């Protein structure tokens, strides 16, 4: 990969200092390998010195080398060289994200339509169009992986700066843990529903189910990217079959899927509330997509990769959220379904599948419960990378340690919070959309407008050099100022802004537009005054 430099036109010959400059100013080009080797040697020396001086790190480093021989990934957050980016299966990235989202959490997210008192038609249209739009961003951001060889949060440093990226990492880490907790809860509740009795008791508590789902995910995420790809490549198929059987057994008509006679009239507030939930569910993936695509060859077709990832997200998130909404809206005049959903989605699965198919139906419910493992595995895999980027000193700790750390946090919180699942899901997914919109708006503006989509404008050799990376003042400033319109547009149980009180939840939309527009002039000013 070639990195353009500008000799006397740019201090230190670093395009990162003058990203607004175009190819026509490129007078003294150099190639990346020499610069990359120098930076890699420097980073390697720092790493070896740190490891050799700490007995715990020495042991972990030796253990990492041994585990690497049995397919446990050891590479952390450093950008991959061109020689290390050898993957050619562009379709496997899209399949991974498809598999990660074909699960009961997507279904449960759709069931929130009834809590918002939406009718079937409005819910379907909202989910479809908002989902179709939001899938564009994670699909586009996945292209950074093969072209730059960077993890997603490391790439964030090229707009938010070395220290500013830590703020995004903190928010992203909290998001990942939140998703893992929600997935563990819904998986545990579904497993508990399998053993439920007619008197309402269960021989298997949700706590046990939460532990089972989390431990399966831990094994996959611990192993690393190769095992994760293989796991996700096949895991979606039995889960998809379970959902198809569920729809078939539910049937149509007054006791099945139908447009309820007593469905509520749609309101703008309800529509925008569901839009915020769907946006938060989908767009938050933008903060980790290149973590699993940066092993691909730099010359992999960007169009194929983009559409692979877009289809992976669209055909998993949108249809399965819509299915959940269809069941929820059908429950308006179906007391049996409504009672089951008031407990959990798993209780509804048990009612329909086990009630009609007996023990085979229970087996299908178990598979649905375990479907959360794909989502948790992919999320926990990226959690450690985010944490290492947030606190650079922790990059010395091997990657395989972080899944253990994440599960240690997720398990107790999931066990404590499973009784308030739907309230947590509603608040959490909407809040994701708020911060994610600011992150996406800034990064998208930086790449498309400031850098004019030129990947050579990124000098990945300075990924861990705070003195050469952008200061991040423009990105942080754009995000902070955008809050002036985001906060009044928030519509949640715990807060309703003046704009939201009149129209509904517009926090995601205003955040995305405001951060995008504000970043452009602020970044140009930052370059003008600080030359980087």
N, C-alpha and C positions, 0 to 999 in steps of 0.2 A: 504494500500500500504506500502510495506516495504522499508525502506531507510537504505542501508548498511553504517556502520561506521567502523573505523579501529583502535580505541583505540590509542595506542602509535604510530601506523604507520602513523596517520594523525592528525595534530593539530585540536583541538576542536571536534574530532570525526566526521568530516564533509566530506563526499565523494566529495562534490563540490570542496574541496581544492585539491583533487587528482583524477580527473576523469579518468586518464589513468590507474588506478589500477583496477584489475579484481576481479572476485568473489573469486578466490583462496586466496586472501589476506584478505578476510573478516573474521576476527577472533572474533570480539565482536559485533555481529549484534544487533541493536536495532530496534524498530518499530517506524514508523512516528507519530502515534497519540500523544505520550507524547510531542515530540518536537513541533508538529503542534499546540497542545493546548497552549503551552507556548508562541509561536510566535503569535497565534491568540489573546491570552489575552493581549499581549503587544500592538498589533495593535489596538485592541478594546479600550484599555485605551487611546491611542493617539487620536483615532478618537473621543471618547466621550469628551475628554478634549478640542479638537479643536472645536467641535460643540457647546459645552456648553459656550464657550467664545465668540462666534460670533452669534449675533441675527439673521442674515440672514440665516446662516447655520442651526440654530435651527428651523426656520420656514420651510426651505426646507426639513429638516429631518422629521418633523411632516407630511408635505405634502406627502413625499415619503412613509411613513408608511400607510397613508390613501389610496394612489393610488395603493399600493401593494395589497390591499384587492380586487381591481377590475381588477386584471390581468396586472397591469403595473409593469414591472420588476424593482426591486430596487437594485439588486446585481451589484456591479461594477467590479473592476479589481482583487480583491483578489482571490486566487485560491480556488476552491471548495473542501471541504472535501469529503472523500469517501462516507459518508452518504448522502451528498447533490447531488451526481452524481447518479441519479436514472433513467434517460431516457433509454429506450430500443429500440426505433424506429431508428435503424441505417440507415434505408432507407430514413428517412425523411430529413437527412442532404444532401444526394445526390439530393433528389427532390427539396430541397430549392435552391441549386446552379443551377440546371437545369432551374427552374422557373425564377431565377434572370437573366439568360442570354438568355432566349428566348424572345428577344425584338428587337426593331428597331435599337438600337445601334450596336448590333452584325451584323445586315444586313448592316448598313451604313459603318461599318468597312470594310466589304467585297467590297463595291463599290469603295474603294480606289485603287483597282486593276487597274481600268481604268486610274486613275490619274498617276499611276506608269507606264502606257503603257505596261501592261502585256497581253499576250494572254490567252485564256480560259484554256488550258491544263496546262500551267505553274502555273497559279493562283490556280487551283484546287489541284494540287500535293503539292504545297508549303503550302497551308492552311492545308491540311490533315496531312502531315507528321510533320510539325512544331507544329501544334495543338496537335497531338497525343503525341508528346514528352513532351511538356510543361504541359499538364494536369497531368503528373505524380507527379509533385511537390506539387501543392495544395492538391492532393489526399493523398499524404504521410504525409504532414504537418497536415492534419486534425486528424491524429492519436494521436497527442500530447494532444488534448483536453480531451478525456476520460481517458487516462492513467495518466495524470498529473493534470487535473482539472484547467489548466491555460489558460488565454486568450493568443492570439498569440503574442502580443507585450510584455506581461509579460514573456513569454517563451524566447523571444529574449534576455532578460537580462542574461540568462544562457550561452550566448556566447559573446554578445557585452558588457556585464557589465551593471551596474545600470545607469551610465551616458551615456555610448556609445549607449545604446538602445534608448536614447532620440533623437539621430540623425536619427535613423531608423524610429522612431515614427513621426518625423517632415516630412520626405520624404513620409511616408505612409499616413499621414494626408493630405498632399498636393495632393497625388494621389487620395485619396477618394473624396476630394472636386472637383478635376478636373473631375473625372468620373461623379459625381453628376451634375456638370455644363453641361457636354456634353449630358448626358441623358435628362436633363431638356430642353436643346436647341432642341434636335431632337424630343422630345415629343411635345414641343411647336410648332415647325415647321410643324409637322404632323397634329396637331389639326388645325392650321391655314390653311393648304391645303384643309381641308374639306369644309371650307367656301369660298374658292377662286372662283372668277368669271372669265368669259371668257376674260375680259379686263385686267386680271392680278392682280386686287385688291382683298382684302379679308375683310369680315366683322368681322373676328376674327384675331387679330394680334398675332404673335408668343409670344409676351410678356404675353398675357392673358393665352395662352396655357402653357407656362412655369410655371406660378403661379399655375394653376390647377394641373399639373403633380406633382409639388413639394409638394403641400399641401396634396394630397392623400398619398404620400410617408411619409410625416411627421406623419400622424396619426398612420401608422403601426409601424414605427421605434420608435415612442414615447412610444408605449405600451409595447415593449420589445419582448423577445425571443419567448414566447408562441404564441402571436398574429402573429409574423413574420412567424413562422412555419406554422400556419394554413392558413395564407394568401398565402404563396408561394405554399402550398400543392395543391391548386386548381386553382390559377390564370393563370398557364401556359396553361391550356387546351383551353380556348377560343382564346388565342393568337396563339397557334399552329394551330387551325382551320383556323384562318384568313390567316396565311401564306400559308397553303395548298390551300385555295381558291385563293389566289393571284397567286400562281404558275399555278393552273388550268386555271384561266382566262387569264393569260399571254400567255399560249399555246406555241407552237413551230413553227418554220418556220421563214421566213425573218422578220415578224412583231412581233415575239415572242422570246422565248429563243432559241438561235442557236449559232453556231460558225461563227462569222462575217468573211466575205470575205476579209476585209481590216484590220484584226487584226495585231498588230505589232509583229515583231520578238522578242522573249524573249532575255533578257540580264541578266548576272549574277547580275548586279547592281539592276535591277528591282526585281529580285527574292529575293535577300537578303534584299531589302527594305521592301517587303511585309512580309518576314519572321520576321523581326524586329518588325513590327506592330503587327503581330499575337502573337509573343512571349510576347510583352508588354501587350497585351490585356489579355492573359491567366495567365501568371506566376505571375502577380502582385496580384492575388487573394491569393497567398501563405502567404501574410502578414496578413491575417485576418480569414483564414478558421477555426481555432480552436475556434474562438469566438462563433460559433454556434454548436460546437460538444462537448464542455467541460461539458455539462449537462448529457452526456451519461454515463452509468455504466462503470467502469474501465475494467470489464471482457467482454465487448461487443466484438464480433469477429472483429479483426483488418482487416482480409481479406474481410469480408463483407462490413465494413465501407470504406475501401480503394476503392474497386470496385464500391461501391455506389457513392462515391464522384467523382471518375474518370469518370464514365459513365455520371454523372450529368453534369460535365464540358464538356466532349467530345461531347456528343450528343446535347448540346445546343450551345456551341461556334463554333465548327467546321462546322456542317451542315449549320448554319444560316449565318456564314461569307461566306461560299461557295455559298449560295444562292445569297447573295448580290453581290459577284464577278461575278456570272453567269449573273445577270441582267446588271451589269456594262459592262461586256465584250460583251454582246449582243447589247449594245447601240452604238457600234462603227459604225455600218451602219444602225442604226435606229434613225434618227434625233429627232423623237418625244420623245423617251425615253431619249436620250442624253440631250435634252432641259429640261425635267422634273428633271433629276438627277442634272443638274447644279444649280437648285434651292434648292432641298432637296429630301431626300428619300420619304418624305410624299407626295410630288408632284407627284412622280411616282406611289405611292399607289393610290392616287386620280385619276390619269389618267386611270389606269387599272381597279380598282375596281368600282369606281363611274361611270366611263365611260361605263362600261358594265352591272353593277348591279343597277345603280341608287341610290336611297336612302338607300337601304340595303348595297350597297357598301360603302356609306359614313359612315354607322354605323360600318362596319368592320374597316374602316380607323381610326375611333375614338378609337376602341379597341386596334388597333396597337399603336396609340399614347400613350395610357395609359399603354402599356406594360412596359414602362420605370419605372413605379412605383415599380415593384418588385426589380429591380436592385438598384434604389436609396434607397429603404427601408433597404435592407441588408447592403448597404454601410454606410448609416448614422448611423445605429445601432452600427457599429464598430468604427465609427469616434470618438465618445465620449470616448470609452475605450482606443483608441490610444492616445488621448489628455491627459487623466488622467495618463497614463503611462509615457508620455513625461514630464509632470510637476506634480510630485507626490503630491504636495500640493493640486492640483485640484481634487484629489481622494475623497476629502470630499464633493464635489458637487455631488448631486444625478445623476444617469445615465440619467434620463428622461429629464434633462435640456439640454443635449448636442445636441440632434436632433434639438431643437429650435435654438440653436446657429449655427449649421451647415446650416440650411435652411436660416437663416439671412445672411449668407455669400454667399450661392449659388445663391439665387434669383437675387440680383443686378448684379452679375458677369455674370450670364447666359443671362440676359436681354441685357446687354451691348455687350456681345460677340457673339450673335447668327448670326450676319451677316458674320462672318468669321469661320463658323463651320468646313468646310472641311480642311482648313489650320491648324486650332487648333487641330483637330482630328489626322491628319497625324503626326504632331510634338509631340503631347502629348503621344500617344500610343507607339511611338518608344522610347522616353525618359524613359518611365516606364520600358521597358525591360532592360535598362542599369543599373539602381540602383537596380532593383529587382533581377537581375542576381547575383549581389554582395552579397545581403542579402541571397538569396537561397544557393549560393555556400558555404558561411560561415556556416550557420545553418546546412546544409546537411552534411558538412565535420565534424562538431562538433558532431553530433548525430551518424553518421554511422562509422566514423573512430576513433575519439577520445573516444567517450563513448561506442563504439561497440554496438550500438542500445540497450543499457541497460537503461531502464526507471528508475530503482532504483538509477542510478547515479545522478538523479536530486533531490536535497533536496528542495522541494517547500516551506518548512517552512521559508527559507531565501529569499523569493522572493522580499522583500522590504528592505533587509539589505545589503547596499552597501559594508560594510566591509567584508562580507563573500562571496558575489558573485564574479565571475571572474572580473578582472580589465577591460577586454575588449580590452586590447592593441593589442592582436593577431588579433581579428576580425577587429578592426579599421585599423590596419596596413595592413592586407591582402587586405582590400577593397581599401585603399588609394594607395597601390603599384599597385594594379590591374588597376587603372586608367591610368597607364603608357602605357598599351596596349589597354585599352578601348577607350581612347580619339582619338588616331590615327586611330581607326577603325570605328569611327562615320561618317555616311553619311546622313546629313540633309541639308535642304535649308540654314540654318544659319551657318553650319560648315561642312566641309568635310576634314577628316584626310588623311594623305598620304597613309595609308594602304587601306582605303575605296575608295580612288580615283582610285586605281588599281583594286580592287576586288569587292567592294561594302560594305554595312553595316555589319560589323562583331562585333559590340560592344557588343551585347548580348552574343554571343558565347565565345568571348575572356574573358569577365567579369566573366562568370560562371566558366570556366575552371581555370582561373588564381586565383580567390578568393578561390576556392576549394583547389587547390594545395598549395597555399601560407599559408593558415590558419593552416594546419596540423603542419608543423615545428614551426611556430610562436607560436602556442598554447602550444606545448610541451616545448618550451623555457620559455613561460610565467609561466607555472606550475613549472618549475625547479627553476626559480629565485624568484617567488613570492608565491609559494605554494598555489595558489588558482586560 
